[in-house]
Amino acid sequence: MSVVTGPDGRDRCAWVGDDAEYRRYHDEEWGRPLHGDRPLFEKMSLEGFQAGLSWITILRKRPAFRDAFAAFDPRVVAAFGDDDIERLMADAGIVRNRAKILATIGNARIVTEMPEGALDALMWAYAPDGAERPRPRSFADLPTTTPESDALSRDLKRRGFRFVGSTTMYALMQSSGMVDDHLEGCWRAAGARA
């Protein structure tokens, strides 16, 4: 099954299931173009925290993550020190993984060393041309990595970013609208606005 019909009668990508928060996220955020260094730093950080977990876990914890990480302002996060790390490790509202916390702080430091807008430009430079790929019909049609996500991952790692593997970067590309992976029949699929 590639799409499910929600209580509002709209067909959505089947990963939404019957969860109201997933429905809202799918309809309002997932696959919509996202720009700006701060929003993309947040997305990169949350995708990194998601590694090994389900996205709904991260989505439900996102308000706590935003509180804990100063709304993902890279300048503020870059200044986090040992006390902040211990505060984050004690925060039950987020994923308490020291390696991911340290990576987020380190990644913020790299972002602050870049000119304003450079993270946005860097990430979007790897967005593939959507005209080259047919609309996915099922989950089996969705890749977990692409040559573009491989290249973005390599570039970010070369710059010192962590928790930015190709699978994580492809998930970021999907969620931030660099690719449109809404399945055929989904009301959010390009050209199928209901």
C-alpha positions, 0 to 999 in steps of 0.5 A: 500500500503506497497511500492511506486515506486520512479521516479528512478523505485525503490520500497520503503517503502510507508512512503517515499511518493514522498518527495525527502528528505525522499527518500534520508533519506530512501535510505542512512540512515534509517535502516543502522547500526549507531554506536558511542556515538555522532551519537547515542546521536544525534539520541536520541536527535532528536527522543526526539524532534520529539515526537508529530511531524512528522519526516520530520519536524525534518529531515528538521530542522536537519541542524539547530539542528546540528548548535544549538547543536554544532553537538551534541557533548555531552561534548559541550552540557553538558556545556550549561547554561542559556544563551544557553537555551535562545539562543535555545528558540529563534532559529526559526530553531529548535523545541523550546520546553524548556522541550526537550531542557533541556532534551537534555542538561541533557542527554548530561551530563549523556553521558559525565559521561559514559565511551567512547563507553558506550552509543553505547554499552548500546543501541546496547545491546538491539538490537533484533535478527533479525532472530526471526522476519519475514519481515514486509509486511505492516505498520500494521505489524510494532510495535510501541514498543517491549519488547526490546524498553521497556527494553532500555527505562527503562534502560535509564530512570533509568540512568536519561535520559529523552524523551526516552519512549519506542515508541521513543526508537523503532523509534531510533532502526528502524532509527539506524539499530538495527532493519530492518523494511524496508517492503517486496518489498522495495529495501532496505530490507535485501537481496534485494539490487538492 
